């Protein structure tokens, strides 16, 4: 009797395929990681890019942080703190809830992440390569999470090849960062590219944030609409 032609994919292959649905380019990573920081109630978020995000996408926040066990679980597929039962789907109040993003990003990059939860004297640092934890050690610092995604698509050359020029990928990341900063004026944001601070905005009103991101020329053209 011949072997079956249909095979169950390994977790490694399945994760790389799933990553294509979540991670199209560096801007996708910026979106997912900043939204995670916002869900963690961060009041300050810094986004650091190198070469348009192709070499590095780093997000530093002062949110709730994670303990050692949660930090490791965060990079497994379908692991989430946002929902537990199907009934929870009707009352979602967060930006992310599927537990797919971090696992997908990790499967096609090298990650260094440090997180310290509220009230803890120390945190945990993990290094992952292609989704697999290679080192784990205690870490000091302040409350929050610092996650660096390096060498995006290093293990999927075909995906890496289809990334555009650094300037194009940077512009896409800039547009995404602008959108997120505009949507959350109560959060302090900083954007850095290749060591240069592109913009830095403090907590402010909606009108102030629009002018800070899109230019003061709009100041007299804005019309406030009440709900």
Residue, then its C-alpha position, 0 to 999 in steps of 0.5 A: x500500500x503506497x504512502x499517502x500524498x497528503x502530509x501534515x506540515x511541521x510546525x516550522x513550515x506551518x509557521x512560515x506559511x502563516x507568517x505570510x498572512x500577518x507579516x508582509x513587510x517591515x511596516x506590518x511588524x511595526x503595526x503589530x508590535x506597536x499595537x501590542x504595546x498599546x494593548x499593554x497600556x504603554x504611555x510611551x512607545x519608541x520605534x527604532x528602524x534600520x535600513x527601512x526595517x529590513x535590518x531592525x525593527x525595535x519597539x520599546x514601551x513602558x507598558x505592563x510587561x510580562x513575567x518569564x512564563x508569559x514571555x515564552x508563551x507569547x511567541x507560541x501560536x494561538x497564545x493570547x491573554x486577550x480572550x479565553x472562550x468563544x463568548x469573549x469574541x463578542x466583547x473584544x476591547x483590544x487591538x490584537x487577540x488571535x495570538x498569531x502575530x508574535x509567533x509569525x514574526x518570530x518564525x521569519x526573523x531573529x528576535x531579542x526581547x526583554x520584559x519586566x512586569x509591573x512590581x517586579x525587581x527583575x525581568x527576563x531576556x530571550x533570544x529567538x532564532x526562526x521562532x526557537x528560543x536559543x537563550x534565556x536569562x534574567x534581565x534588569x531595567x525598568x517596567x515594560x517591554x523592549x523587542x528587537x526584530x532583526x534580519x526579517x525574512x532571513x530564513x525565507x529568501x524568496x520573501x526577502x527578495x520581494x522587499x522593496x528598496x530601503x527608502x520604499x520600506x522606510x516610507x511604508x513604516x513611516x506611514x504606519x507609525x504616523x497612523x498609529x501616533x495620530x490614533x493615540x494622541x494620549x501616548x508619547x511616540x518617538x520614531x528613529x531611523x538609522x540613528x536619526x530621530x524623525x519625530x518625537x511627540x508628547x502626550x497631547x490633544x488630537x489637534x496638537x497631534x495632527x499638527x505635530x505629525x502632518x504639519x502646522x499648516x493644517x492648524x487653521x483647517x481642522x474642524x472638531x467633530x463631537x460624537 
